[in-house]
Amino acid sequence: MTKKENLAWQYSTVTHDAVDVRHHGAINVPIYQTSLFAFETYDQFQQAAQHSQHTPVYSRGYNPTVRYLEEKLAELERAEMAKCFASGMAAISAAILSTVRTGDHIICVSQAYGPTRMFVTQYLQRFGIDATLVDGSSLDDIRAALRPETKLLYLESPTSMLFQLQDLAACAELARSRGIVAIADNSWATPIFQRPLELGIDLVVHSVTKYISGQSDSVAGVVIGSEQLVSRIAEDEYMLFGGIMTAHSAALITRCLRTLPLRMERHEKSALAAAAHLAGQPYVARINHPALPSHPQHALALKQMNGSSGLFSFESAESPEKMREWANRLKYFKIGVSWGGFESLVTVNPAVPGCAPEARSLIRLHIGLENVDDLLQDMDQAWTDVKDLQL
Ligand SMILES: Cc1ncc(COP(=O)(O)O)c(C=O)c1O
């Protein structure tokens, strides 16, 4: 599918529904603000209770507002089933736990989101589950970490600080050949620009908090995949830990989903303009953005994604102290964690292993939906202000 065909299909998926006769043709699914659903007869109740994942009985199981969003997200990832959770971490921990038992081993990419790494390398240790962190850009490294008891390969492509990719199709093939489940965090690209399930990955997880929500007003997550794998998670980790998405959150996120392709096109365009502008600046040593030909895995990015989002980083030979002064002077960029919303964001950290040798600082930018020329001028005026500071 070309990029144009893909976007045409995604636009139609997020905007088109048949007239919903259940709700008098209401163009938006109502918010089912209810914990339980009542029945007129005991027979009806007992019948429904046997199918509580598929029919309204109790909202920690099936809520029609949440179910509508789940069906849309499954459709966008071209999957059989999706289950929404209270946060990205609730979705990620549930998905991981569904694949392992005491004595098992997990392989996880070393640049995965911090709390995900902490979950697999520290928290799960107390249940006798071991983990190895690997360089996700090297299939050899992943292969070398395999053990007879390995049950899960956990991927995040691209990663969200240095934007390293994993070859999803090759990883999926390796995992399948060893009977291992492969999970991929697809929060950065969203189903608009990357669909790991089509490349053979078993389960996709999202921090819905990021682009899918896109308004920085919700914390949410989702697990997406085959009915076999996701319904098991729905019956076990979802029902037993109870980290559910509320109907109110689902309604807010559905509202945001209508504009997901539109926003992603804008984030992509503006972030590429910002990266091009930064490439000529004296304070920039290297830019980490998979859509740039200078990215070491650019060919892989073109192979497995058909677009890019608004989050990238650059490295600077200037000190973190000086770059924090630069960040302090930015007028449009807010200093803060997270990403995927309408607003531009900046964080400044000391350089990490994997940065260029001359780099002292790693600056992550989220390019929001503002007028991009304002953002470029903002970065310039902040640099003019700090360039002579001795820090
Ligand atoms: C790549 C990635 N995955 C998962 C998460 C966790 O999602 P949440 O904060 O919704 O729990 C985050 C949060 O920042 C993230 O950046």
The ligand as an SDF file (V2000), in Angstrom:
LIG
                    3D

 16 16  0  0  0  0  0  0  0  0999 V2000
    7.4820    4.5400   24.6220 C   0  0  0  0  0  0  0  0  0  0  0  0
    6.5830    4.5340   25.8140 C   0  0  0  0  0  0  0  0  0  0  0  0
    5.9110    3.4170   26.1090 N   0  0  0  0  0  0  0  0  0  0  0  0
    5.0940    3.3590   27.1820 C   0  0  0  0  0  0  0  0  0  0  0  0
    4.9330    4.4240   28.0270 C   0  0  0  0  0  0  0  0  0  0  0  0
    4.0440    4.2980   29.2260 C   0  0  0  0  0  0  0  0  0  0  0  0
    2.7890    4.8230   29.0050 O   0  0  0  0  0  0  0  0  0  0  0  0
    1.8770    5.4940   30.1380 P   0  0  0  0  0  0  0  0  0  0  0  0
    2.6050    6.6820   30.6600 O   0  0  0  0  0  0  0  0  0  0  0  0
    0.6110    5.7900   29.4250 O   0  0  0  0  0  0  0  0  0  0  0  0
    1.6930    4.4650   31.2140 O   0  0  0  0  0  0  0  0  0  0  0  0
    5.5860    5.6210   27.7470 C   0  0  0  0  0  0  0  0  0  0  0  0
    5.3850    6.8150   28.6000 C   0  0  0  0  0  0  0  0  0  0  0  0
    6.0510    7.8180   28.5060 O   0  0  0  0  0  0  0  0  0  0  0  0
    6.4520    5.6720   26.6230 C   0  0  0  0  0  0  0  0  0  0  0  0
    7.1540    6.7880   26.3200 O   0  0  0  0  0  0  0  0  0  0  0  0
  1  2  1  0
  2  3  1  0
  2 15  2  0
  3  4  2  0
  4  5  1  0
  5  6  1  0
  5 12  2  0
  6  7  1  0
  7  8  1  0
  8  9  2  0
  8 10  1  0
  8 11  1  0
 12 13  1  0
 12 15  1  0
 13 14  2  0
 15 16  1  0
M  END
$$$$
